[in-house]
Amino acid sequence: MRWLDHRSSVPEALRGAIIALGNFDGFHQGHQAVAGEAIEWAHAEGRPSIIATFDPHPVRHFKPDTPPFRLTTLEQRQELYLAAGATAMLVFHFDSELAGTSAEDFITDILIERFGAHGVVTGGDFTFGRGAKGNVEMLQSFGAARGLESRVVAPVEGGGDVVSSSRIRAALRDGKPELAAQLLTRPFAVRGIVEHGDKRGREIGYPTANLNLEAYLRPKYGIYAVTGKVLATGEVLKGAANVGIRPQFTPAKELLEPHFFDFSGDLYGQEVEVAFRHFLRGEAKFDSLDDLITQMDKDCEEARRLLSGA
C-alpha cells in the first residue's frame, strides 16, 4: 500500500482518486462505513481509493499537554486501511501551516490541485480548514462548483448509541475492553518493542514482556486477559497483563507488562502487539510478595479460562 504525504504531489496513477476524509484513528465501525463508501465508489468508476488520516492529531497540535489518547499507530492504521481494500493511505501532517490553511484553499490547493481528487467521502461532522470553518456543506457547494464531488455517510449505531472514538476511549478508561472491541470490530491493541526491565517478574516466576505505552490511550490500570502477536513470526500467544505503575515496586514506572502462558522464548527487541480482551481487576498493592504471587496465580487461571475460546 502506498503511504502518501499531503505536502507532496501524488503519483499520476493515483490522481482522480476517491478520498475518504477524516482522522480515522481507531478505524471503528463508523470510520469503516465512510471508508467503505469511498472504496465502493472508486471501484464502481475504476478509480483508486485513498483513506486519509491526520498525524499528529489536531488536538495534539492545539493542546500539546493533552494526555495520550491515540487508539492506533500510523502503522496499525495502514494495515487496517489495506485490509479494508484501499489503494493508499494519505497522511496529513498537522502543523501550523496546515492549521492556518483556509477551508477554501484546503479544497482547491490540496484536494483538487495537489491530489487531483475526483471525489471525497466524509462523515456528517467532518470539519477542516483554519478555525474548522470548512464542513460538508462547503464541500457540497464550494467543492462541487470546482468539480469535486462529495458524499456524506450517516452515523453508525452500535451498542445502543452512535459509534465514536470518544465512546471507545471512555469504554477503555472504564475497564470495558469488550465494549471497545465491539465498536472497533477488533480488540484495542498496543504495539511496541519489548524492552529490558528490572526482571522483577522473572524473579517471582512471572516473566513479562515490557512495552512502553508511548502515545496510546491509557486503559484503566489493572490486570487483563490478553492475546499477543509477535509481528516478525506471526506467533500468537495468550496471557495476562498488568498495565499501570506497578504499586508493589519502586520506583513507580508506567508500563504494559504481559506475561505469556507456556512461552519460554526471548522477546527482547521484538515488536509485539498486545490485544486487551477482558478486564480482571484493578491495580493493587499487597502486604507481601507471597500475597501478590497468590493473586497472580488466580489472575492467570482466570485469564486462561476467559481465553480458552480465543
C-alpha positions as CSV (number, residue, x, y, z in Angstrom):
1,M,0.0,0.0,0.0
2,R,1.3,3.5,-0.9
3,W,1.9,5.9,2.0
4,L,1.2,9.4,0.8
5,D,2.3,12.8,2.4
6,H,-0.2,15.7,1.9
7,R,2.8,18.0,1.4
8,S,3.8,16.3,-1.8
9,S,2.0,15.7,-5.1
10,V,0.7,12.2,-5.7
11,P,1.9,9.9,-8.5
12,E,-0.1,10.3,-11.7
13,A,-1.7,6.8,-11.3
14,L,-3.3,8.0,-8.0
15,R,-4.8,11.2,-9.4
16,G,-8.5,11.2,-9.9
17,A,-9.0,9.1,-6.7
18,I,-11.9,8.9,-4.3
19,I,-10.6,10.1,-0.8
20,A,-12.2,9.1,2.5
21,L,-11.6,12.2,4.6
22,G,-11.3,12.1,8.4
23,N,-8.9,11.3,11.2
24,F,-9.9,7.6,11.3
25,D,-7.6,6.9,14.3
26,G,-9.4,3.9,15.7
27,F,-11.0,2.9,12.4
28,H,-14.1,1.9,14.2
29,Q,-17.5,0.9,12.6
30,G,-18.3,4.5,11.7
31,H,-14.9,5.1,10.1
32,Q,-15.2,1.8,8.2
33,A,-18.6,2.9,6.8
34,V,-17.0,6.1,5.4
35,A,-14.0,4.3,4.0
36,G,-16.3,1.5,2.6
37,E,-18.4,4.1,0.7
38,A,-15.2,5.6,-0.8
39,I,-13.8,2.2,-1.8
40,E,-17.1,1.1,-3.3
41,W,-17.5,4.4,-5.2
42,A,-13.9,4.1,-6.5
43,H,-14.4,0.5,-7.7
44,A,-17.6,1.4,-9.5
45,E,-15.8,4.1,-11.5
46,G,-12.4,2.3,-11.9
47,R,-10.6,4.8,-9.7
48,P,-8.0,4.4,-6.9
49,S,-9.3,4.8,-3.3
50,I,-7.4,6.7,-0.6
51,I,-8.1,6.8,3.1
52,A,-6.8,9.8,4.9
53,T,-5.6,10.4,8.5
54,F,-4.0,13.2,10.5
55,D,-0.8,12.8,12.4
56,P,-0.2,14.3,14.8
57,H,-3.9,14.5,15.7
58,P,-5.1,18.2,15.5
59,V,-5.9,18.1,19.2
60,R,-2.2,17.4,19.9
61,H,-1.2,20.5,17.9
62,F,-3.6,22.8,19.6
63,K,-3.4,21.3,23.1
64,P,0.0,19.7,23.4
65,D,-0.4,18.9,27.1
66,T,-3.5,16.7,26.4
67,P,-2.9,13.2,27.9
68,P,-2.2,10.4,25.4
69,F,-5.4,9.3,23.6
70,R,-4.4,7.5,20.4
71,L,-6.1,4.2,19.6
72,T,-3.7,3.2,16.8
73,T,-0.3,4.0,15.4
74,L,0.2,5.0,11.8
75,E,1.5,1.6,11.1
76,Q,-1.6,-0.1,12.5
77,R,-3.8,2.3,10.5
78,Q,-2.0,1.5,7.3
79,E,-2.6,-2.2,7.9
80,L,-6.3,-1.6,8.7
81,Y,-6.8,0.6,5.6
82,L,-5.1,-2.0,3.4
83,A,-7.3,-4.8,4.8
84,A,-10.3,-2.6,4.0
85,G,-9.3,-2.6,0.4
86,A,-7.9,1.0,-0.1
87,T,-5.2,1.7,-2.6
88,A,-3.3,4.2,-0.5
89,M,-3.1,5.9,2.9
90,L,-2.8,9.7,2.9
91,V,-1.2,11.3,6.0
92,F,-2.0,14.9,6.7
93,H,0.9,16.1,8.8
94,F,-0.9,18.6,11.1
95,D,1.3,21.5,11.7
96,S,1.0,25.3,11.9
97,E,0.9,25.6,8.1
98,L,-1.9,23.1,7.7
99,A,-3.8,24.6,10.7
100,G,-3.6,28.0,9.0
101,T,-4.8,26.9,5.6
102,S,-8.3,28.2,4.8
103,A,-11.1,25.8,4.1
104,E,-11.3,27.1,0.5
105,D,-7.6,26.6,0.0
106,F,-7.8,23.1,1.5
107,I,-10.3,22.2,-1.2
108,T,-8.7,24.0,-4.2
109,D,-4.9,23.8,-3.4
110,I,-4.7,20.5,-1.7
111,L,-7.6,18.2,-2.7
112,I,-8.1,19.4,-6.3
113,E,-4.7,20.7,-7.5
114,R,-2.2,18.7,-5.4
115,F,-4.1,15.4,-5.3
116,G,-6.4,15.7,-8.3
117,A,-9.2,14.2,-6.3
118,H,-12.3,13.3,-8.2
119,G,-14.4,12.9,-5.1
120,V,-14.4,12.8,-1.3
121,V,-16.5,10.9,1.3
122,T,-16.9,12.1,4.9
123,G,-19.0,11.7,8.0
124,G,-21.5,14.4,8.7
125,D,-19.4,16.0,11.4
126,F,-16.2,16.4,9.4
127,T,-14.6,19.9,9.6
128,F,-11.5,21.3,8.1
129,G,-9.5,24.4,7.4
130,R,-8.5,27.4,9.5
131,G,-10.8,27.6,12.5
132,A,-12.6,24.5,11.4
133,K,-14.7,26.7,9.1
134,G,-15.0,24.0,6.4
135,N,-17.8,21.4,6.6
136,V,-19.8,19.0,4.5
137,E,-22.0,21.8,3.2
138,M,-18.9,23.7,1.9
139,L,-17.7,20.5,0.2
140,Q,-21.1,20.1,-1.5
141,S,-21.2,23.7,-2.6
142,F,-17.8,25.3,-3.0
143,G,-16.2,22.0,-3.9
144,A,-18.8,20.9,-6.3
145,A,-18.6,24.2,-8.2
146,R,-14.9,23.4,-8.8
147,G,-15.6,19.8,-10.0
148,L,-15.0,18.0,-6.7
149,E,-17.8,15.5,-5.9
150,S,-18.7,14.6,-2.4
151,R,-20.8,12.1,-0.4
152,V,-21.7,12.1,3.3
153,V,-22.2,8.9,5.3
154,A,-24.7,8.8,8.2
155,P,-23.5,7.9,11.7
156,V,-23.4,4.2,12.6
157,E,-25.1,2.9,15.7
158,G,-23.7,0.1,17.9
159,G,-24.2,-0.9,21.5
160,G,-27.2,1.4,21.9
161,D,-25.6,4.6,20.7
162,V,-23.7,6.3,17.9
163,V,-20.2,4.7,17.4
164,S,-17.5,7.2,18.1
165,S,-13.9,7.3,19.2
166,S,-14.9,9.1,22.4
167,R,-17.1,6.2,23.3
168,I,-14.4,3.8,22.7
169,R,-11.9,5.8,24.8
170,A,-14.4,6.0,27.6
171,A,-15.0,2.3,27.5
172,L,-11.3,1.6,27.8
173,R,-10.8,4.0,30.6
174,D,-13.7,2.3,32.4
175,G,-12.2,-1.1,32.0
176,K,-14.6,-2.3,29.4
177,P,-12.4,-3.7,26.6
178,E,-15.3,-6.0,25.3
179,L,-17.4,-2.9,24.5
180,A,-14.4,-1.2,22.9
181,A,-13.8,-4.3,20.8
182,Q,-17.5,-4.4,19.7
183,L,-17.3,-0.8,18.5
184,L,-13.9,-1.2,16.9
185,T,-14.7,-4.6,15.4
186,R,-11.5,-5.9,16.9
187,P,-9.8,-5.6,20.3
188,F,-7.9,-2.5,21.3
189,A,-4.2,-3.4,20.8
190,V,-0.9,-1.8,21.9
191,R,2.1,-2.4,19.7
192,G,5.7,-1.9,20.8
193,I,9.2,-3.1,21.1
194,V,9.9,-5.4,24.1
195,E,12.3,-3.6,26.4
196,H,14.6,-4.9,29.2
197,G,13.2,-4.2,32.6
198,D,14.2,-4.8,36.2
199,K,13.4,-8.5,35.9
200,R,11.0,-8.4,38.9
201,G,8.5,-10.6,37.1
202,R,11.2,-13.2,36.3
203,E,12.3,-13.3,40.0
204,I,8.8,-14.2,41.1
205,G,8.1,-16.8,38.4
206,Y,6.2,-14.5,36.0
207,P,8.5,-13.1,33.4
208,T,6.9,-10.3,31.4
209,A,7.5,-8.6,28.1
210,N,7.7,-4.9,29.0
211,L,6.2,-2.4,26.5
212,N,6.2,1.4,26.6
213,L,2.7,2.8,26.1
214,E,4.0,5.8,24.2
215,A,1.2,7.8,22.6
216,Y,-1.6,5.2,23.2
217,L,-4.6,5.9,25.3
218,R,-4.1,4.6,28.8
219,P,-6.8,2.0,29.5
220,K,-8.0,1.5,33.1
221,Y,-5.0,0.5,35.2
222,G,-5.2,-3.2,36.2
223,I,-4.9,-6.8,35.1
224,Y,-6.3,-8.0,31.8
225,A,-6.6,-11.2,29.9
226,V,-4.7,-10.6,26.7
227,T,-3.5,-12.1,23.5
228,G,-0.2,-11.2,21.9
229,K,1.2,-11.4,18.4
230,V,4.9,-11.5,17.6
231,L,5.0,-9.5,14.4
232,A,8.2,-10.9,12.9
233,T,6.9,-14.5,13.1
234,G,3.1,-14.2,13.4
235,E,3.1,-16.3,16.5
236,V,0.0,-15.8,18.6
237,L,0.2,-16.0,22.4
238,K,-2.2,-15.9,25.3
239,G,-1.5,-14.3,28.7
240,A,-2.3,-11.9,31.5
241,A,-1.0,-8.4,31.6
242,N,-0.6,-5.6,34.0
243,V,-1.0,-2.1,32.7
244,G,-0.2,0.7,35.2
245,I,2.5,1.8,37.6
246,R,3.2,-1.4,39.5
247,P,2.4,-0.2,43.0
248,Q,4.1,-3.2,44.6
249,F,7.5,-2.0,43.4
250,T,9.5,1.2,43.4
251,P,10.2,3.4,41.7
252,A,6.8,3.7,40.0
253,K,7.0,3.2,36.3
254,E,4.2,3.1,33.8
255,L,4.3,0.0,31.7
256,L,2.3,-2.6,29.9
257,E,3.6,-6.0,31.2
258,P,2.2,-9.0,29.6
259,H,3.1,-12.5,30.9
260,F,2.5,-15.0,28.1
261,F,1.5,-18.5,29.1
262,D,3.6,-21.5,28.2
263,F,6.2,-19.3,26.4
264,S,9.9,-19.5,27.2
265,G,11.5,-17.7,24.2
266,D,13.4,-14.4,24.1
267,L,11.2,-11.5,23.0
268,Y,13.7,-8.7,23.8
269,G,13.9,-6.3,20.8
270,Q,10.9,-8.0,19.1
271,E,7.9,-6.0,18.1
272,V,4.8,-7.4,19.8
273,E,1.1,-6.4,19.6
274,V,-0.9,-6.9,22.8
275,A,-4.7,-7.1,22.5
276,F,-6.9,-6.3,25.5
277,R,-9.6,-8.9,25.8
278,H,-11.0,-8.9,29.3
279,F,-10.5,-6.7,32.4
280,L,-9.9,-8.9,35.5
281,R,-9.2,-6.4,38.4
282,G,-7.7,-3.1,39.2
283,E,-4.1,-2.5,40.2
284,A,-3.4,-3.1,43.9
285,K,-0.6,-3.2,46.4
286,F,-0.3,-6.4,48.5
287,D,1.0,-6.9,52.0
288,S,3.7,-9.2,50.8
289,L,5.2,-10.7,47.6
290,D,3.7,-14.0,48.6
291,D,0.2,-12.4,48.6
292,L,1.0,-10.9,45.2
293,I,2.1,-14.2,43.8
294,T,-1.1,-15.9,45.1
295,Q,-3.2,-13.3,43.4
296,M,-1.2,-13.6,40.2
297,D,-1.8,-17.3,40.2
298,K,-5.6,-16.6,40.4
299,D,-5.4,-14.0,37.7
300,C,-3.6,-16.3,35.3
301,E,-6.1,-19.1,36.0
302,E,-9.0,-16.7,35.2
303,A,-7.3,-15.4,32.1
304,R,-6.7,-18.9,30.8
305,R,-10.4,-19.6,31.4
306,L,-11.6,-16.5,29.6
307,L,-9.2,-17.0,26.7
308,S,-9.9,-20.7,26.3
309,G,-12.2,-20.0,23.3
310,A,-10.0,-17.3,21.8
